Amino acid sequence: MVTNSVAVVTGGSTPWGLEAAMLLGRDHHVVLSDTHAEPLNRALDRLDSHGVSAESIVADPVDPTSTRILMAAARAAGPIAHVVHAGGAHVEADRPGDLIGTRVRGTVTITEATLAVAEPGTTLIHPAADGDQPPLPGVPRWGFRFAPRDPETLTSRLTRLVELGPARLAPAAAAALAEMFVQWYCGRTAARFTARGATLRTVPASDLAATCRALERAARVAA
């Protein structure tokens, strides 16, 4: 039974995004987004073949204007129950700076755009990368505060920090810094969601399906 509420899933053409959409689509209309139309259309066809009520919107999660358009379209379809930033845990980048920038800007942009349309009961989920990240002692977390107003500066500073180490360790260090930022930012922002009666969560990507199943079960109980 699909309600008139909406689940937004970014990174909708990724395996994590498509699975999240399949699960949440049992009880919600799904607004699926990704940065490229062709894989997004294939994902939408998959949802349609399973009887999921869904629509797709090409949107770049690091672009505030694009993300605002996405959320406005989703809100027009109904009250937003859930937002899953599945693309955030599936970043492929050849350069450490690109990975850090995508994670930093994507996390901030999706979080702020969701908060702008959040209602009591709205849940935002940021999947985190699986696996143990290497410890990074001494990283100046105070610098993370630049993210909301100047993500480019934060990206540059974190990239320079990664480049101080051996090149062979740069990808792992960039991933660890990005995950450290996501956890820090979500921890600092959660209270703003709580004040709206909404919820901000981070979960390991491997737990995303179980989390969506739990949300789907809760929706059925509430109905």
C-alpha positions in Angstrom: 0.0 0.0 0.0 1.6 3.3 -1.2 0.7 6.3 0.9 0.8 9.9 -0.3 4.1 10.5 1.4 7.4 10.6 -0.4 10.8 9.0 -0.1 13.7 10.8 -1.9 16.7 8.7 -2.8 19.8 10.3 -4.3 22.4 8.1 -6.0 19.3 6.2 -7.3 21.2 4.3 -9.9 23.7 2.8 -7.4 23.0 -0.6 -5.9 22.5 0.9 -2.5 20.1 3.6 -3.9 18.1 1.2 -5.9 17.7 -1.2 -3.0 16.6 1.6 -0.7 14.1 2.8 -3.3 12.7 -0.7 -3.7 12.2 -1.0 0.0 10.8 2.4 0.7 8.6 2.2 -2.4 6.4 -0.4 -0.7 4.8 2.4 1.3 5.9 5.7 -0.3 6.0 7.4 -3.6 9.7 7.5 -4.6 11.5 10.5 -6.1 14.7 9.0 -7.5 17.6 11.2 -8.4 21.1 10.9 -9.8 23.6 13.0 -11.8 23.1 11.2 -15.2 19.9 10.5 -17.0 20.7 7.2 -18.7 21.4 5.1 -15.6 18.7 6.9 -13.7 16.2 5.9 -16.4 17.3 2.3 -16.1 16.8 2.4 -12.4 13.3 3.9 -12.8 12.4 1.1 -15.2 13.5 -1.4 -12.6 11.2 0.2 -10.0 8.4 0.4 -12.5 8.7 -3.3 -13.2 8.3 -4.1 -9.5 5.2 -1.9 -9.2 6.9 0.9 -7.3 5.3 4.3 -7.7 8.2 6.5 -8.7 9.5 9.4 -10.7 13.1 10.5 -11.5 14.8 13.8 -11.5 18.4 14.5 -12.7 20.1 16.4 -9.8 23.6 17.1 -8.6 23.7 16.6 -4.8 26.7 19.0 -4.5 24.8 21.9 -6.3 22.5 23.8 -3.9 20.3 25.1 -6.7 19.9 21.6 -8.2 19.2 20.1 -4.9 16.6 22.8 -4.0 14.8 22.0 -7.2 14.8 18.3 -6.4 13.4 18.8 -2.9 10.8 21.3 -4.2 9.6 18.7 -6.8 9.5 16.0 -4.1 7.5 18.2 -1.8 5.1 18.9 -4.6 4.4 15.2 -4.8 3.5 15.0 -1.1 5.0 15.3 2.4 8.6 14.1 2.5 8.9 11.1 4.9 12.4 10.0 4.2 15.5 11.2 2.3 18.3 8.8 1.7 21.6 10.2 0.4 22.7 6.9 -1.1 25.1 8.6 -3.5 27.1 9.9 -0.6 28.5 6.5 0.3 29.3 5.6 -3.3 31.7 8.2 -4.4 34.2 7.2 -7.1 36.9 9.8 -7.7 40.4 9.5 -9.3 41.8 12.3 -7.1 41.6 12.6 -3.3 40.4 16.2 -3.6 37.5 15.3 -5.7 36.4 12.6 -3.3 36.7 15.0 -0.3 34.9 17.7 -2.1 32.0 15.5 -3.2 31.5 14.1 0.3 31.8 17.5 2.0 29.6 19.5 -0.3 27.1 16.7 -0.9 26.6 16.1 2.8 26.1 19.8 3.5 23.9 20.5 0.5 21.6 17.5 1.0 21.3 18.1 4.7 20.4 21.8 4.3 18.0 21.2 1.5 16.2 18.5 3.5 16.0 20.7 6.6 14.4 23.4 4.5 11.4 21.1 3.7 11.5 18.8 6.7 8.3 18.2 8.6 7.7 16.4 11.9 8.6 12.8 11.2 10.9 13.4 8.3 14.1 11.3 8.4 17.3 12.0 6.6 19.8 9.1 6.3 23.5 9.6 5.3 25.0 6.1 4.6 28.7 6.0 5.7 31.4 4.0 3.9 31.8 0.4 5.1 35.0 -0.9 6.5 37.4 0.4 9.1 39.0 3.8 8.2 42.6 4.3 9.2 43.0 6.4 12.3 43.9 10.1 11.7 45.1 11.5 15.0 45.6 15.2 15.2 43.2 16.2 12.5 41.9 19.7 13.3 38.2 19.2 13.4 37.7 22.9 14.2 38.3 23.5 10.5 35.2 21.6 9.7 33.2 24.6 10.7 34.0 26.3 7.4 31.9 23.7 5.5 28.4 25.4 5.6 29.6 28.8 4.3 32.8 27.9 2.4 33.0 24.2 1.4 35.6 24.9 -1.2 38.1 26.3 1.4 37.5 23.2 3.6 38.0 20.9 0.7 41.3 22.6 -0.2 42.6 22.4 3.3 41.7 18.8 3.8 43.2 17.9 0.4 46.5 19.6 1.3 46.5 17.6 4.5 46.1 14.4 2.6 48.9 15.4 0.2 51.3 15.7 3.1 51.4 12.0 3.4 52.6 9.3 0.9 50.8 9.2 -2.4 49.9 5.5 -2.0 48.0 6.3 1.2 46.2 9.3 -0.2 42.9 7.6 -1.3 42.5 5.9 2.0 43.3 9.0 3.9 40.9 11.1 1.8 38.1 8.5 2.5 38.9 8.6 6.2 38.8 12.4 6.3 35.5 12.5 4.4 33.9 10.0 6.8 35.2 11.9 9.8 33.6 15.1 8.4 30.3 13.4 7.7 30.1 12.1 11.3 31.1 15.4 12.7 28.7 17.5 10.6 25.7 15.2 11.2 26.4 15.2 14.9 26.5 19.0 14.9 23.3 19.3 12.8 21.1 16.7 14.4 19.7 19.1 17.0 18.4 21.3 14.2 16.4 18.4 12.9 15.2 17.4 16.4 13.9 21.0 16.8 11.7 20.4 13.8 10.5 17.0 15.0 12.6 15.4 12.3 15.6 13.0 12.5 19.1 13.0 11.0 21.0 9.7 11.1 24.2 8.1 9.7 24.3 4.4 9.2 26.9 2.1 7.6 26.1 1.5 4.0 25.9 -2.2 4.7 23.1 -1.5 7.2 21.1 0.7 4.8 18.8 -2.0 3.6 18.0 -3.1 7.2 17.4 0.6 8.1 15.0 1.0 5.2 13.2 -2.2 6.1 12.7 -0.9 9.6 11.3 2.4 8.3 9.0 0.5 6.0 7.7 -1.7 8.9 7.1 1.4 11.0 5.1 3.0 8.2 2.9 0.0 7.9 2.3 -0.1 11.7 1.5 3.6 11.6 -1.0 3.1 8.8 
